[in-house]
Amino acid sequence: MPQQAVNPLINMFPLILIFIIFYFLLIRPQKQKEKEHQKMLTGLNKNDEIITTGGIHGTIVGVKEKTVLLRIDDNVKIEIEKSCVAYLQKPQSPSA
């Protein structure tokens, strides 16, 4: 009995399916998260409370093109790269 020739596209189908699954489960959400982070970094303003990737909590006292000046305690200021800002703390709503 002669073997039937298998279409090469059928052999590639599982790989294509795996790539599509990876795209929608891993790549696309990561790109969206990165885009939101970049938007947050460009919107940093004076008096925003932030948390850095190193876990430092502070208040922005100055914004430059690539860095921010961060007050972490009375009379203690540090200059950090904007890319090191992990989160922008939401202002706490006053409880009535």
Residue pairs with C-beta under 8 A, 6 or more apart in sequence:
40 85
40 88
41 82
41 83
41 85
44 50
44 60
44 63
44 68
44 82
44 85
44 88
45 60
45 63
46 60
46 61
46 62
46 63
47 59
47 60
47 61
48 59
48 60
48 88
48 89
49 57
49 58
49 59
49 60
49 88
49 89
49 91
50 57
50 58
50 59
50 60
50 68
50 70
50 85
50 86
50 87
50 88
50 89
51 57
51 85
51 86
51 87
51 89
52 58
52 70
52 80
52 84
52 85
52 86
53 84
53 85
53 86
54 84
56 70
56 72
56 78
56 80
57 72
57 89
58 70
58 71
58 72
58 78
59 70
59 71
60 68
60 69
60 70
60 71
61 69
61 70
61 71
61 77
62 68
62 69
63 69
66 81
66 82
67 79
67 80
67 81
67 82
68 79
68 80
68 82
68 85
69 77
69 78
69 79
70 77
70 78
70 79
70 80
71 77
72 78
